[in-house]
């Protein structure tokens, strides 16, 4: 096509007309579900949840009304295609000298083998046999039982994040036996490194415990600082629920609102936390 003699000043306008006359094409990604010429939608992510009773309240299928996981899934919408919980009531980050690999027992209370380590093992086993999809995001919400029942986990606060990462040089500590992992800091590092080995492409996010009426605020803060300090050293996301959740311990002590017993969330507390966690995760998600 020729235009004859056209003033040079008119060329930008003509170029825009030509560009707009061409059909528009949607940008695609490697995770597209459709192969047609229309706009392509990224698949929803697969999320695995590990934790204690506050997450367990949502059930394995994340539908329990007193569990934050239900409202988290609702808030995330189509961005999540699958969310499965491996959380168990009574679970702790920290192990005991008697802790061994045990993916079958379900005690529902404080126990040597009711620990995040065995939830990690269950998740890894399920992915291997195909009963669970490889997770894109793994969220671990635990820590309250470690300090609520500190007499049963006497070494939980014995190590700082600095001490937990001062050993082994550039190596993971996953070669350790579970019965050797007795402090909160060691447990956070140990379990997260196990997950990194099993799912190198997954994004891991740690949730600290919310405030509660059963644990002094100073002790809670110490545990949350340990979890966050370990997370930062492993370049993991962390959500400080002790600072931003719906649970305010003094108010709960006067009249339960966001909890039904000072620790475990009511449906309203769970809803608020689920929405908060979904919004926090959205800001962290790596493309």
C-alpha angles and dihedrals in degrees: 000000000000129000103195115218109351125168112253091236090066096059097085090055093048091047091054091050091052093048093050091050090063119087115261118240125204118235111246133207136209090254096057117137098202129061098195126105095259126097109296124226123218115238118253117259126252113236128195119195124204125182151090136298095302089064093033089062087076091059128228089289093049095237103113111120095222094051122089090219092074093058092039090059092045092050094047091052116173091357087080117055096175133015120178128177125217093176121131132197111254095021121149134195091225124074130211129229087261096054115123135167107286121156097166108057120089112190100163090210141065107307141153091252100034092096139124088253092068091046088055089051092050092051093049092048093049092052091049093054093042099246091117129038118239104272122241091193129027118192121192118195111179145111107099095096092050090064101027088060097031092149088066092045100037095164096048095108096031096103132054123214088253091057094044091056097039093084137069097030109230096346131105115244093225092114089073120104113250090240089065095059102088105144129071093236093051091046094052092050094042097050095042091051090050088054092047090055093048098040109023093171097049122106111229121207124185124209119202120216119272122241115279141177096243101064128052112252092237092055091047091051091050091054093045091050089053092051092047093045091054092045092053092051090054093045091244129148117253132192114201102213090173087069105034112023126106092255117098108179098211093052091046089052091055097043127349112244113141090029134038096216106017093271114041118066126251117222089266093049090047092050093052093047093046092054092045093050092047091052092047092050093049089058091052102044113120117217 
